[in-house]
Amino acid sequence: MERFRDGVWPVMLTPLQEDGRLDMAGLEALVAWYIAQGCDGLFAVCQSSEMFFLSLEERVALARAAVRWSAGRVPVVVSGHISQSMQDQARELCAMADCGADAVVLVSNRLVSSPEDDDAVLIANLRALLRALPSDMPLGFYECPYPFKRLLSPQVLRFCLDSGRFSFLKDTSCDMNALREKLCVLRGSKMKLYNANTATLLESLRAGAHGYTGVMANFHPALYGWLIRHWQAQPGEAEMLQSVLSMCALIELKHYPACAKRYLRRAHGLPIRDATRREPQPPIPCDEDAELAQLARLSAHLCARLSQHEHCATPVAQS
């Protein structure tokens, strides 16, 4: 099996029990759902997983469970380093690497102390971190937006390529000029770029991006899979689907990740709760609940329409 497939890599949610503890039964069901939806890989212990609100023990437990329940059917990458000091980050990353994932993903903003630090600071810290990690540990990079976004420059990407260690990049630039610049640097290398932004997805695929790893893969990953597989053969259909997906993606600006958990329970019958670790946790308002129901109907309609071309799992309405 190819380790880093082109396609859809959902940023995994963390199901929680009512008392806030990890819901491992819910997580097992979630992993099975991602795979049944045709996802090509899983990105576990990331911001959507609420990693900044989890202990290291919990992050390790989530990573181990994702690897165990994927059972080699799809590759799994994990992040989970949230500390400030390089020493603590190395400890966290080594703990994540011991979970058996296909790669450990570094968070770009953890390697600088502020958005204003120049690339020399980031590269110096990265060099020190690489020395502290096992030399055979496959790596990736994630431009996590929290607590601040630090995009990778061409200079940093070239350093990553020269190291020979990196194979995965989650891009959060939401900017086609930046995406094209990165793809130009990465062309011909083993490092694959996965776009986290829906609005630029189709255009980025045309420019050479390898897939999608964003929030909306927690709602309707099969639709993203169809777009990635068919955009060349069916350009007109792909353009229309891209437009609809961009409008649907506005739901991620609401009460995420609680809204995604409710959607999966209501639309697909997954045994997971709305509960999150984020504070405060206001209840999902009635209008947003109605939007989630309408999104489920629209997703089902699109899946049924596209099923003549390829299987696209249809949501099952739940009360």
MARVEXVEX-341506 format. One line per field, with one value per residue (C-alpha): residue in three letters; x negated, y negated, z negated; residue number from 1. Coordinates in Angstrom, 1 decimal. Layout:
BEGIN
r <- [Ala;...]
X <- [X;...]
Y <- [Y;...]
Z <- [Z;...]
k <- [NUM;...]
This chain:
BEGIN
r <- [Met;Glu;Arg;Phe;Arg;Asp;Gly;Val;Trp;Pro;Val;Met;Leu;Thr;Pro;Leu;Gln;Glu;Asp;Gly;Arg;Leu;Asp;Met;Ala;Gly;Leu;Glu;Ala;Leu;Val;Ala;Trp;Tyr;Ile;Ala;Gln;Gly;Cys;Asp;Gly;Leu;Phe;Ala;Val;Cys;Gln;Ser;Ser;Glu;Met;Phe;Phe;Leu;Ser;Leu;Glu;Glu;Arg;Val;Ala;Leu;Ala;Arg;Ala;Ala;Val;Arg;Trp;Ser;Ala;Gly;Arg;Val;Pro;Val;Val;Val;Ser;Gly;His;Ile;Ser;Gln;Ser;Met;Gln;Asp;Gln;Ala;Arg;Glu;Leu;Cys;Ala;Met;Ala;Asp;Cys;Gly;Ala;Asp;Ala;Val;Val;Leu;Val;Ser;Asn;Arg;Leu;Val;Ser;Ser;Pro;Glu;Asp;Asp;Asp;Ala;Val;Leu;Ile;Ala;Asn;Leu;Arg;Ala;Leu;Leu;Arg;Ala;Leu;Pro;Ser;Asp;Met;Pro;Leu;Gly;Phe;Tyr;Glu;Cys;Pro;Tyr;Pro;Phe;Lys;Arg;Leu;Leu;Ser;Pro;Gln;Val;Leu;Arg;Phe;Cys;Leu;Asp;Ser;Gly;Arg;Phe;Ser;Phe;Leu;Lys;Asp;Thr;Ser;Cys;Asp;Met;Asn;Ala;Leu;Arg;Glu;Lys;Leu;Cys;Val;Leu;Arg;Gly;Ser;Lys;Met;Lys;Leu;Tyr;Asn;Ala;Asn;Thr;Ala;Thr;Leu;Leu;Glu;Ser;Leu;Arg;Ala;Gly;Ala;His;Gly;Tyr;Thr;Gly;Val;Met;Ala;Asn;Phe;His;Pro;Ala;Leu;Tyr;Gly;Trp;Leu;Ile;Arg;His;Trp;Gln;Ala;Gln;Pro;Gly;Glu;Ala;Glu;Met;Leu;Gln;Ser;Val;Leu;Ser;Met;Cys;Ala;Leu;Ile;Glu;Leu;Lys;His;Tyr;Pro;Ala;Cys;Ala;Lys;Arg;Tyr;Leu;Arg;Arg;Ala;His;Gly;Leu;Pro;Ile;Arg;Asp;Ala;Thr;Arg;Arg;Glu;Pro;Gln;Pro;Pro;Ile;Pro;Cys;Asp;Glu;Asp;Ala;Glu;Leu;Ala;Gln;Leu;Ala;Arg;Leu;Ser;Ala;His;Leu;Cys;Ala;Arg;Leu;Ser;Gln;His;Glu;His;Cys;Ala;Thr;Pro;Val;Ala;Gln;Ser]
X <- [0.0;-1.3;-1.9;-0.7;2.2;3.7;7.2;9.2;7.5;10.1;8.9;10.2;12.7;12.4;15.7;16.2;18.4;20.8;18.2;15.5;13.5;12.5;15.2;13.2;16.3;17.3;13.8;13.9;17.2;15.8;12.7;14.9;17.1;14.2;13.0;16.5;16.8;13.7;11.2;7.6;5.9;6.5;5.0;5.3;4.6;4.8;6.6;10.0;9.2;9.0;5.3;4.6;7.2;5.9;3.2;0.2;1.6;4.9;3.2;1.2;4.3;6.1;3.2;2.8;6.5;6.6;3.7;5.2;8.7;7.5;5.9;3.7;6.6;5.6;2.4;2.6;0.6;0.6;-0.5;0.1;-2.9;-1.6;-4.4;-6.6;-10.1;-11.9;-12.8;-9.2;-8.1;-10.7;-9.3;-5.8;-6.7;-8.7;-5.7;-3.5;-6.0;-5.8;-2.1;-2.9;-1.6;-2.8;-4.2;-4.4;-3.3;-5.1;-3.1;-4.7;-3.8;-5.4;-8.8;-8.7;-7.6;-5.7;-4.4;-7.1;-10.1;-11.9;-12.6;-16.1;-14.6;-12.2;-14.9;-17.3;-14.6;-13.6;-17.2;-17.5;-14.3;-15.3;-18.5;-16.4;-14.1;-14.8;-16.4;-14.0;-10.8;-8.7;-7.6;-5.0;-4.1;-0.9;-0.2;2.1;4.0;4.0;2.6;1.4;0.9;-2.7;-2.8;-5.9;-7.9;-9.8;-13.0;-11.6;-10.2;-13.5;-15.1;-12.5;-13.2;-17.0;-16.5;-14.9;-12.6;-9.3;-6.4;-3.2;-2.1;1.2;1.5;3.8;2.8;6.3;4.4;3.7;0.6;-0.9;0.3;-1.3;-4.5;-4.7;-3.7;-6.5;-9.0;-7.6;-7.3;-9.1;-9.7;-8.2;-6.5;-2.8;-0.6;2.9;5.2;7.2;9.3;12.5;12.8;9.3;9.5;10.3;7.9;5.2;5.8;5.3;2.0;0.8;2.1;2.6;5.8;7.9;7.4;9.9;12.8;15.5;14.2;16.0;19.3;19.3;15.8;17.3;18.2;14.6;13.4;15.6;14.2;10.6;11.1;13.2;12.3;10.3;12.8;15.9;14.8;18.3;19.7;16.6;17.0;20.6;19.7;16.8;19.2;21.7;19.0;17.6;21.0;21.5;18.1;19.5;20.9;17.4;17.5;20.3;20.0;17.3;16.4;19.7;21.7;19.7;20.3;24.1;24.1;22.5;24.9;28.0;27.1;25.1;26.1;22.7;22.9;21.1;22.2;21.9;19.5;16.2;13.3;13.6;14.7;17.3;19.6;22.8;25.6;26.0;28.8;32.0;31.1;27.8;29.5;31.8;28.8;27.2;30.4;30.5;26.8;27.6;30.4;28.2;25.3;27.6;29.0;25.6;24.4;27.4;26.8;23.2;23.6;24.2;20.5;19.1;20.3;21.0;22.4;25.7;26.5;29.1;31.5;31.7;34.0]
Y <- [0.0;-3.4;-5.3;-8.8;-8.3;-11.1;-11.8;-12.7;-12.8;-13.8;-15.8;-13.4;-14.5;-13.3;-11.8;-12.5;-11.1;-13.3;-13.8;-14.9;-11.6;-10.1;-8.0;-5.2;-3.3;-6.4;-6.8;-3.2;-3.9;-7.1;-5.4;-2.8;-5.5;-7.4;-4.2;-3.2;-6.7;-6.0;-8.2;-7.6;-8.4;-9.7;-12.8;-12.1;-14.2;-17.6;-20.8;-19.3;-16.5;-19.3;-18.4;-21.7;-20.6;-17.0;-15.6;-13.9;-10.6;-11.2;-12.3;-9.1;-7.0;-8.6;-8.0;-4.4;-3.8;-5.4;-3.2;0.0;-0.5;-1.5;1.9;1.0;0.3;-3.3;-5.2;-7.3;-10.4;-12.0;-15.4;-16.3;-18.4;-21.5;-22.5;-25.6;-24.3;-22.2;-19.6;-19.1;-19.0;-16.3;-14.3;-14.6;-13.8;-10.7;-9.5;-10.0;-8.2;-5.1;-4.8;-3.2;-5.9;-6.3;-9.8;-12.3;-15.8;-18.9;-22.0;-25.0;-27.6;-25.6;-26.2;-30.0;-32.2;-34.7;-35.3;-37.9;-35.5;-35.0;-31.8;-31.5;-31.1;-28.4;-26.5;-26.6;-25.2;-22.6;-21.5;-21.1;-19.2;-16.8;-16.0;-15.0;-12.7;-9.2;-9.5;-7.0;-8.8;-9.8;-13.4;-15.9;-19.6;-21.2;-25.0;-24.9;-28.2;-28.1;-29.9;-31.7;-30.7;-30.3;-29.4;-27.6;-29.7;-28.2;-28.5;-26.3;-23.8;-23.5;-22.8;-20.1;-18.5;-18.6;-16.8;-13.9;-13.4;-15.0;-13.4;-15.2;-18.9;-20.2;-23.6;-26.2;-29.3;-29.5;-31.4;-30.0;-32.1;-30.6;-27.1;-27.4;-28.6;-25.7;-23.2;-24.5;-23.9;-20.4;-19.3;-16.0;-15.4;-12.8;-15.5;-15.7;-18.8;-18.4;-21.5;-22.3;-24.9;-24.0;-27.2;-26.7;-22.9;-22.3;-25.0;-23.5;-20.0;-21.5;-23.0;-19.6;-19.3;-15.8;-16.0;-17.5;-17.4;-19.8;-20.2;-19.3;-15.8;-15.4;-16.0;-14.6;-13.1;-11.0;-14.2;-15.4;-12.0;-12.2;-15.6;-14.5;-11.4;-12.9;-16.5;-15.8;-13.4;-15.4;-19.1;-20.5;-18.4;-19.1;-22.9;-22.7;-20.4;-22.7;-25.6;-23.7;-22.4;-25.9;-27.2;-24.1;-24.8;-27.9;-25.6;-25.2;-28.8;-27.9;-25.8;-23.5;-20.8;-20.3;-20.9;-18.2;-15.7;-16.4;-16.1;-12.7;-11.5;-12.9;-12.2;-9.0;-7.5;-7.6;-7.1;-10.3;-13.3;-17.1;-17.4;-19.2;-20.3;-23.9;-26.6;-28.0;-25.5;-27.3;-25.0;-24.7;-27.2;-26.2;-27.8;-26.0;-22.8;-23.4;-24.2;-20.9;-19.0;-20.8;-20.1;-16.4;-16.4;-18.3;-15.9;-12.9;-14.4;-15.0;-11.5;-10.0;-12.1;-11.2;-7.6;-6.8;-7.6;-6.0;-4.9;-7.9;-6.8;-8.4;-9.8;-8.0;-10.3;-9.9;-11.5]
Z <- [0.0;0.9;-2.3;-1.2;1.2;3.3;2.1;-1.1;-4.5;-7.2;-10.2;-12.8;-15.5;-19.1;-20.5;-24.1;-26.9;-28.8;-31.6;-29.1;-29.0;-25.7;-24.1;-22.5;-21.3;-19.5;-18.0;-16.7;-15.0;-13.5;-12.1;-10.5;-9.0;-7.5;-5.8;-4.6;-3.1;-0.9;-2.7;-1.5;-4.9;-8.3;-10.1;-13.8;-16.8;-15.1;-15.8;-14.9;-17.4;-20.0;-20.7;-22.5;-25.1;-25.6;-27.8;-26.3;-27.6;-25.8;-22.6;-22.6;-23.3;-20.3;-18.0;-19.1;-18.6;-15.2;-14.0;-15.6;-14.2;-10.7;-10.7;-7.8;-5.5;-5.2;-6.3;-9.5;-10.3;-13.7;-15.2;-18.8;-19.8;-21.5;-23.9;-23.7;-24.4;-21.8;-24.5;-25.4;-21.8;-21.0;-23.9;-22.6;-19.1;-20.1;-22.1;-19.1;-16.9;-19.1;-18.3;-14.9;-12.6;-9.1;-9.8;-12.6;-11.6;-12.9;-13.6;-12.0;-14.6;-17.4;-15.8;-16.3;-19.2;-17.2;-13.7;-13.1;-13.6;-10.3;-8.5;-10.0;-13.5;-12.2;-10.4;-13.3;-15.6;-13.0;-12.6;-16.4;-16.6;-13.8;-15.7;-18.7;-16.7;-15.4;-12.0;-10.5;-11.6;-8.6;-9.0;-7.7;-8.3;-9.3;-9.0;-12.1;-12.4;-16.2;-18.2;-15.1;-11.5;-10.3;-6.6;-5.2;-2.8;0.3;-1.7;-4.5;-2.1;-0.3;-3.7;-4.3;-0.9;-1.4;-4.7;-3.0;-6.0;-4.9;-2.8;-3.9;-4.0;-5.1;-3.5;-5.1;-3.0;-1.3;1.4;4.9;5.4;2.3;3.3;6.8;5.3;2.9;5.6;7.8;5.1;4.3;8.0;8.5;4.8;2.5;0.4;1.2;0.6;-0.7;-0.6;-3.7;-2.0;0.0;2.1;3.7;3.9;7.6;8.8;6.6;8.0;11.5;10.2;8.9;5.3;4.1;2.2;-0.6;-4.3;-5.8;-8.2;-5.7;-5.3;-8.7;-6.9;-3.4;-2.5;0.3;2.3;1.9;3.0;6.1;7.0;6.6;8.7;11.5;11.9;15.1;16.7;15.9;15.6;15.9;13.1;11.0;11.4;10.1;7.3;6.3;6.1;3.9;1.6;1.1;-0.1;-2.3;-3.9;-5.5;-8.2;-9.6;-10.8;-13.2;-16.4;-15.1;-16.1;-18.0;-14.8;-12.9;-15.8;-15.7;-11.9;-12.0;-14.7;-12.9;-9.3;-9.6;-12.9;-14.5;-18.3;-19.2;-21.3;-20.7;-23.6;-23.1;-25.4;-24.1;-26.5;-26.6;-25.0;-24.0;-22.7;-19.0;-18.1;-16.4;-13.1;-12.9;-13.7;-10.8;-8.6;-9.5;-8.6;-5.2;-4.6;-5.2;-2.6;-0.1;-0.6;-0.2;3.0;4.5;3.5;5.2;8.3;8.6;7.7;11.4;11.8;8.6;5.2;2.9;-0.5;-1.3;-4.8;-6.8;-8.6;-12.3;-14.9]
k <- [1;2;3;4;5;6;7;8;9;10;11;12;13;14;15;16;17;18;19;20;21;22;23;24;25;26;27;28;29;30;31;32;33;34;35;36;37;38;39;40;41;42;43;44;45;46;47;48;49;50;51;52;53;54;55;56;57;58;59;60;61;62;63;64;65;66;67;68;69;70;71;72;73;74;75;76;77;78;79;80;81;82;83;84;85;86;87;88;89;90;91;92;93;94;95;96;97;98;99;100;101;102;103;104;105;106;107;108;109;110;111;112;113;114;115;116;117;118;119;120;121;122;123;124;125;126;127;128;129;130;131;132;133;134;135;136;137;138;139;140;141;142;143;144;145;146;147;148;149;150;151;152;153;154;155;156;157;158;159;160;161;162;163;164;165;166;167;168;169;170;171;172;173;174;175;176;177;178;179;180;181;182;183;184;185;186;187;188;189;190;191;192;193;194;195;196;197;198;199;200;201;202;203;204;205;206;207;208;209;210;211;212;213;214;215;216;217;218;219;220;221;222;223;224;225;226;227;228;229;230;231;232;233;234;235;236;237;238;239;240;241;242;243;244;245;246;247;248;249;250;251;252;253;254;255;256;257;258;259;260;261;262;263;264;265;266;267;268;269;270;271;272;273;274;275;276;277;278;279;280;281;282;283;284;285;286;287;288;289;290;291;292;293;294;295;296;297;298;299;300;301;302;303;304;305;306;307;308;309;310;311;312;313;314;315;316;317;318;319]
